[in-house]
Structure formats: structure tokens, C-alpha cells
Amino acid sequence: MGIYNLTLYDIIARNGRLYPRRPAWRQAEDDRFMTFAAYKEAVDQMAGGLLAAGLGHGDRIGVIAKNALEYMVLYGAAAAMGAIVVGVNWRLSADEMAYNLNDTQARFVFTDDDDAELMQSVQSKLGAKVSFFNLTPGKGPFGDLPAVAAPARGLPHQAVAADDGLVIIHTAAVSGRPRGALLSHRNVLCANVQLMHQVGMTMADVHLDPLPLFHIAGLGMALCCFHAGVPNILMRKFDAAQAARLIAAHRVSLMFAFAPMMQTLLAHVEKNGEDIRSLRTVLGIDTPQVIERFQKMTGGDFYSLFGQTETSLVATMSRYSERPGSAGRPIPLVEIQLMDDEDRPVPQGQAGEIAIRGPMVFKGYWRLDAENAHTFRNGWHHTGDMGRFDEDGYLWYVARKAEKELIKPGGENVYPAEVETVILEHPAVQAVVVFGVPDPKWTEGIKAVCRLKPGNSLTAQELIDFVGGRIARYKKPQYVEFVAELPMTAGGAVDRVKVKQMYGKK
């Protein structure tokens, strides 16, 4: 692979030598931890087991589990042998999970013991050639990966290149089906170095990771801190009381948070009095009120940002205090151009589609050649998001492009088309428009405006329950409004713009 090649496994091996006794990963719930040297050994052993079981370079490994030490060992093992991890959102329905695994043709799937019945339902929807294993040995409804003794001198060399795939993360469904974004080793390592630089990361830092490892923010922050030699504390899932205790006990200094996590954490601390002033840096998206409250309580910095799975997490960021309300400025290895509908640059101050290029742009959507050609046209990654630059180079987010309309409740991505498809399956619904509305808890909520078929009746709660029983519950509408008529365009389609104008308030 040559002297210019560098992969995540190279960093794992390097850190095992540089920081052998330093804690790399700690499990919040039971305080188990792995040093950097022990992590390298565990990675080698799991990679050996995967190779012995017949998995090879480029094969996909599905994982459906809460955050755990073993989850990160699996990522390391995949990196060592050139396999690709497919992190599946554990909040999805069985059908949605099965779609992601079938889409990527995952050969092995690792699960935890949280919901054996759900996992067995997922297994029943996949081909017979897909093997299921317990992520944590002895815990779960399936068998364990056969143990293989770690070689005395480590794992035999595997031919893995920096541009090989490392992880597939399914993004929200623009046209009703999720798209698997493929990130390479190079994408991830470049993103790591960028974040280290932007927040001034040092060996004195400690990172708390309350975000799921199937999400680019949870995974990206974990790998960045690992790369820098910074200890990671993994939470199976966010809990404000537990987070406050961990921050105080371990002097946590770094964290990524989506609304309403910070709000609930601060409310808990105000009531119970834990000292969280070590928390010097928080990255994420939240309301000005919550950000300013955090800064006042801790003296720390909140970094506002813009990014996507497709940009390996962050493309722009700055301290919130530099330009409140903006998404920050482009980070050093990112070039951004704002484009009009003809892909021409727009004047400074005018809104345009955010187009990006640089080494952190993903390799493409899995098995979607036509979408990749459109997304990467003219040598730029077209994000589908609209923004404008002010006179000092700060990016201000404007909106999602109409054809890629997106709702973001609490950091999750929900496309209206997917929710509308499910709602229209209800026999009482004739037409529907789904869109985002302001929400005090989640920043943005999901609203459905429905026209029923003549002679039918339906309550809002019945419709909400119907949707929640078919797709992930975070995609169900929080607000439902039934109307006698929906405005139409001259072409006979529902006028989405007018619907949002008429019914945009909760």
C-alpha cells in the first residue's frame, strides 16, 4: 500500500505503542475500561476471529447495539481487515433495520441483548446466508463469534488502503428509502485531525460520548478523541443524571450534544448541584437560550457547526460567541461554494446551495450510481442545504432545498416523503403533507396536515400510533391537523408551500 498510506488500524497500532497504559475506552454503566494496548489486542483477536469465520476485505458487518466497548472493538477489527461496518439505528423498526442490512448485503450481524424478540424478527427478514452473533460474548440471543487466539506478534498484515471503505451510515430517506453513505479511512482520519485542531484538543481532555455510535456525531467524536490519545467514556444512551455524575467524577471536558440533551443536563445540575465546570467544550446544535445558559453555568465554549454524514461530520464550525446564530466558518480542509439552481456561484450575502469539496467528502451512496452522479456533479458535493455567507465568511444556514426537504427533531434526520408514504397507507387518509414546525423540546417537530377520504374519521392519536407502529418512533408526527381541503397547484398537485404557509404553526 506504500509509504503514503494510513488507515484507522495504523492509528490503533500506533496508539497501542505510544500510550499502552493510558485508558482508551471506558463503559459508563459498569466502569469497565480498556487501555490503548489492551484495545489493540482485543481488535487483533476479533479480526482474527472474523477472518477465520470467512469474512474478508470489503465484506459488510452489521451491528445493532447500544454503545459498548465491544462495539468499538468491532470497528477496530473491521478496520484491521478492510471490512466495512454498517451501524444500524436501534430505534428503527424491524423492517427498517432489515432494509439497511439487505441494502448493504451484510454477511455478519452483531447485536446486544436489549431486545431479543426484535433481533430475531430482523433475522427472519434476511437471507439464510446472514450470520447473527452476540456483540458481547455470552450476552444475547445468538451464538458468540468463535474465539481465536491473538497471534503473538499481532495480526498478520492485511492489504487495506486509505481509500477503502470503513463505515456505511444510512442517511434519511429523500424519496422514501434510506441511502447508505460510505466513508473511507481517509475521510475519517482527515475529519479527526480537523476536529483536534479546531477545538484545541490535548492529552488533558476527557470525552463523554452520549450519542449513538451508528450516528456520525457519536462515531466521529469517539474516533477523533481516540486518534488524539484522549480517553472516551461511552454511555449506552443519554441520561442526564448519569451524564452529570460522569462529568463531575471524570472531569469530562469534551462532549457533542443535540437538543434537548444540554437543556435536560443543565436542568438536572441546577437541581442537584453537580460540578460540571470541567466541561470546557461542547459541539452541537441548540437554541441560543440553552447555549448561553451553558456558557454562564460552566464558562465553557459551545461550538456551532454545519455538517453531514456525507462530510464525515463537520464542514464549518466556530465558537458560538464569535457570531451567534451562524454555523461558523469553513474548517481548513474544506472548500465551500454556494450555488444557484444552474450550479453557478452566487454573490456574497445571497443564499445558495451549499456545495463542498475536500478530503472529508464521502465516497458516495452505496449502489446508487445515478444519485452519486447528481450529488457529485461538476466536482462538488451538493449537500441539498441552502446557506449564505456574511461579509466575514461565516455561514448562515437558510433551509433545505425543496426537493430534499428535511426535518431534524433532536439531531435525527427525517424526510417528509418517508412519513407521508406511511401515512398514506392508512385506509382513511386521502392526502397528506408533512413538514417541520418549531418545537420547544426538540427544536423542530413533525407535523402532518391530512385530508381524509369521504365518510372516514380518524383521531390524531390514532394516526400517530399508526405511524409509530410501522417506522421508527422518532419519525412519527407530534402534531396532526385534519382539513377539509388542501390547496392545489395549477398542475393538480398539492401545493406544499401554501400548506406550510397556512398550517405552519403547531
C-alpha positions, 0 to 999 in steps of 0.5 A: 500500500506504500509509504503514503498510506494510513488507515484507522488500524495504523492509528490503533497500532500506533496508539497501542505503542505510544500510550499502552497504559493510558485508558482508551475506552471506558463503559459508563454503566459498569466502569469497565475500561480498556487501555490503548494496548489492551484495545489493540489486542482485543481488535487483533483477536476479533479480526482474527476471529472474523477472518477465520469465520470467512469474512474478508476485505470489503465484506459488510458487518452489521451491528445493532447495539447500544454503545459498548466497548465491544462495539468499538472493538468491532470497528477496530477489527473491521478496520484491521481487515478492510471490512466495512461496518454498517451501524444500524439505528436501534430505534428503527423498526424491524423492517427498517433495520432489515432494509439497511442490512439487505441494502448493504448485503451484510454477511455478519450481524452483531447485536446486544441483548436489549431486545431479543424478540426484535433481533430475531424478527430482523433475522427472519427478514434476511437471507439464510446466508446472514450470520447473527452473533452476540456483540458481547460474548455470552450476552444475547440471543445468538451464538458468540463469534468463535474465539481465536487466539491473538497471534503473538506478534499481532495480526498478520498484515492485511492489504487495506488502503486509505481509500477503502471503505470503513463505515456505511451510515444510512442517511434519511430517506429523500424519496422514501428509502434510506441511502447508505453513505460510505466513508473511507479511512481517509475521510475519517482520519482527515475529519479527526485531525480537523476536529483536534485542531479546531477545538484545541484538543490535548492529552488533558481532555476527557470525552463523554460520548452520549450519542449513538455510535451508528450516528456520525456525531457519536462515531466521529467524536469517539474516533477523533478523541481516540486518534488524539490519545484522549480517553472516551467514556461511552454511555449506552444512551443519554441520561442526564443524571448519569451524564452529570455524575460522569462529568463531575467524577471524570472531569469530562471536558469534551462532549457533542450534544443535540437538543434537548440533551444540554437543556435536560443536563443543565436542568438536572445540575441546577437541581442537584448541584453537580460540578460540571465546570470541567466541561470546557467544550461542547459541539452541537446544535441548540437554541441560543437560550440553552447555549448561553445558559451553558456558557454562564453555568460552566464558562465553557465554549459551545461550538456551532457547526454545519455538517453531514454524514456525507462530510464525515461530520463537520464542514464549518464550525466556530465558537458560538460567541464569535457570531451567534446564530451562524454555523461558523466558518469553513474548517481548513480542509474544506472548500465551500461554494454556494450555488444557484439552481444552474450550479453557478456561484452566487454573490456574497450575502445571497443564499445558495446551495451549499456545495463542498469539496475536500478530503472529508467528502464521502465516497458516495451512496452505496449502489446508487450510481445515478444519485452519486452522479447528481450529488457529485456533479461538476466536482462538488458535493451538493449537500441539498442545504441552502446557506449564505455567507456574511461579509466575514465568511461565516455561514448562515444556514437558510433551509433545505432545498425543496426537493430534499426537504428535511426535518431534524427533531433532536439531531435525527434526520427525517424526510417528509416523503418517508412519513407521508408514504406511511401515512398514506397507507392508512385506509382513511387518509386521502392526502397528506403533507408533512413538514417541520414546525418549531418545537420547544423540546426538540427544536423542530417537530413533525407535523402532518396536515391530512385530508381524509377520504369521504365518510372516514374519521380518524383521531390524531392519536390514532394516526400517530400510533399508526405511524409509530407502529410501522417506522421508527418512533422518532419519525412519527408526527407530534402534531396532526391537523385534519382539513377539509381541503388542501390547496392545489397547484395549477398542475393538480398537485398539492401545493406544499408551500401554501400548506406550510404557509397556512398550517405552519404553526403547531 
